[in-house]
């Protein structure tokens, strides 16, 4: 199997027309057809349904298209990295969930001090997207709850973060020093966009159920903590959020959850096959910072 065969296959899958696909690849139509047929013979499956006026992907072709695109993207990225490595500073692409959380910025500050020439690109993405980008090679390191991580992603738990609730500063809960989990049953609870943060929503709902109730979920969703704070400040709902994200948002106040206290598990994420110095440095800094700041003192009080 050759890379050009994969490229021709992807182009034909997008065009579903041999003439247009050949024109895109700047080859004659017969050459493109021959290479696609050769690919099908090597795979032992048909990738396209063909008729006089119609071309469509088979079920096998649709599945193979996903993999082919990932292979080509990885090859392109590898070539780009190789070219940029000549005389360029080393780079690291790091996933963050939301700029409001403080764990990864603190870790990266220490890594940057150790490697001043390292160029770090922070990519804001939900945990499911981070998993996919780690597997694809588009990210080097991520952060999040590792409970749903695929087998290709390694993790190191470095922080159990006290969970609390964001309420409007005028809300009756605002005067309480801590809020028992059970009283959340009395209020609509805002969740994150499910596709972006299923692991956080799952954690929040499981916490409520362990206190004997299923939460009343606010009908809207958000993609950022700042957007959640706007709804909370309007008195529309409450929002559970860890202590690592309690920087002041106008009109809101954060209170820890009690009875029982709950702790959200943060892990550093990386590809199992990546043993580079800079990835090891981030994991090492996370471990050292965790020990120094006592980020795991609550370990054992909740499941991850």
Helices and strands as residue ranges (DSSP letters): H 3-15, H 18-25, H 29-43, E 48-50, E 55-57, H 59-84, E 91-96, H 103-114, E 119-124, H 127-136, E 141-144, E 153-168, G 172-175, E 178-180, G 181-186, E 188-192, H 198-210, E 216-222, H 225-233, E 238-242, G 243-245, E 252-258, E 263-271, H 277-293
